Amino acid sequence: MEHLRVGFAFCGSFCTYDKAMAALEQVRARYGDVTPIVSERSADTDTRFGEAHEFMREMERICDKRVIDSIPKAEPIGPQKLLDVLVIAPCTGSTLARLANGFSDTAVTMAAKAMWRNGRPVVLAVSTNDGLGASAKNIGALLEKKYVYFVPYGQDDPEKKPTSLVADFTRIPDTIDAALEGRQLQPLLLAAGC
């Protein structure tokens, strides 16, 4: 592949960070130039899934770059055209709402706004417990938005969490390739238990 500059942004669905880290490794291996970005909440929240500083240290190790973890650090992405494509994985219900309604109040949403300003693709790997509930309208709004591409997703546990949706993080590199061609990777909807 030609040289591409990829932004890889993490939001607060901490239970999917292992999958997101594996995807980050795949993206780095395929494209080489990857900049890690985290929401402020992700940058300062320790959970039962791990400590925030350990996750950021691992992102920096994988990418060999410092993490962008604030709006001031993300703001130059637009004017300086620093990225060719942005991946948000995991993309939470809160981030979906912000993106669907035009808010740029986190490092991640600022990076997305910068990409759209430059007519460049943003790839979303959904991970939300209310994807078929309150977040459904935001997913619908983003499906219609230019330069937005979704990593194929499905219900991860229809019996215990009937409104929960999670992307297949192993499909992130293929979704990036499709997005760079201006097309949505298909099928978009996966069978339950993805």
N, C-alpha and C positions, 0 to 999 in steps of 0.2 A: 504494500500500500504506500501511497505517497505520504509525506510527512504531515501529520495532523497534530494539532494542539487540542487536547481534550481536557475539559474541566470535569472533575468527578466530585459531586457534592453529596454530603451525608446530612440527613435530617434525623429526627428523634425516634424513629422506630427501632429502638435498641436491640430488640429480639432478632432483627434481621441483619445485624452488623457482621456476623460471620459470613453470611452469603454475600453481603455487599463487599467485604474485604476480598473474598475469593474473586468476585467480579472485577474489583479494582486490579488485582493481579493479572487477570486475563486481558483487561484493557491496556494495561501498561505493557504487557508482552506483545500485544498486537500493534499498538500505535507508538509506544516509546515515550512521547512527551505528554505527561499527565500531571495536571495541577489539582491537588486535593483542596476541597472547600468544605467547611462545616458550618451549620447554623450555630448561632451563639448558644442556644440551648444544648446542642450536642457537645459543644466545646467545654461546657462547665457542669455537665451532669454525670455523676457516677451512678451506676445502676447495678443490679444483680448480674448483669451481663458483662460488666467490666468497668474500669475506670476511664474517664474521658481522656486524661493525658496519655494513657497507654494506647488507646485507639488512635489518637492523633500522632503519637510517636510511630506507630506501625504504618499509618498512611504516609508519613514523611519518609520512612524507610523504603516503602514500595515505590514511591514516586520520585524520590531523591529531590524533593522540593518542600519548602515550608508550607504549612497549611494556611489557607486564607480563612480567617475566623472572625471577620468583622466587616461591617459595611464599608468603612474607609478603605480597607484592603481590597474589597471586591469592586469598588467603584471604577478603578482604571480599566477593568475588563472591557467596558464599552468603548470609551474614547480611544484606547490604544489597540483595540481589536486583538486582544490577547489569546482568544480561543476560537477554534473552528466549530466545535460542538461542545455542548454541556450535557452531562448526565446527572440526574438527581436520583440517587438510589441509596437508601430508601426515600421515597417521596410520600410523606405523611398526609393525613387528612387536613391538618392545619396548613401545610404548604400548598396543597391543592387549592384550598380556599383562597389563600393569599394570591396565588398565581391567577386563578380564575377571575379575581376581583381587582387585579392590578396593583396590589400592594408590594412594595419593595422595602420591607422593614426588617429584613435579615440579610446576612451575607449571601445566602443561597438565592433568595428572591431577587436581590440586587444583581447577582450574576445572571439570572434568567432574563431580567429586564434588559441587561446589557446585550445579551445575545439577540433578543428580539429587535432591539434598536438597530443592530447590524444585519438583520435578516438572516440569522444563523439558527441552526436547529437546537432544540432542547428536548432531550430524551428523558421521559419520566418512568421510573420503576416504582409503581404504586405499592404501598404497604400501609393499609388502614383498616381498622376494625369496622368502620362504617361506610365502606365503599359502595354498598348496596343500600345505604341509609342516607344520612345527612350529606355525605360526600358525593353521592351519585350525581347531583346537579352540577357540582364543580367538575367532575370527570366529563360530563356531557358538554359543558362549556369549553373545556380545554380540547376535547376531541374536534371541535369546530375551529379552533384557533390555528392560524398559520404558524408554521415552524415548530409545532408541538407534535411529538411522536411518543407513543406509549410502548414500553416493553410489554409483550403479551402477558396477560394476567388472568387469574381465576380465583375461585373461592378456595381458600386453603383448608377450611374445616367447616363444611356446610351444616353439619349436625350441631356442633357446639358453638360456632360463631357464624350464623347464617348471613350476616351482612359484611363479613370480612373479605377483603381482596388482597392478594399478594402477587407481585410480578414474578416471573420465572427469571431470576437473576442470571442464570446461565445464558440467557438470550440477549443480554445487554450488548455484546460486541456485534451481533448480527443486526440488532435494532439500530445501532450507530451507523453501520454500513448502509442500511436502508434509508435512514434519515438523511444521510449525506447525498443520497440519490433523490431525495424529495418524496419518498414513499413510506407508508406505514407498513411495518413488517406484519405479515399475516400468517396464521390466523391471530387476531387480536385477543379473542377470548379462548381460554384454555379450559379443559375439563377440570372438574372439582378435584382438589387434593394436589394442586400443582406444586 
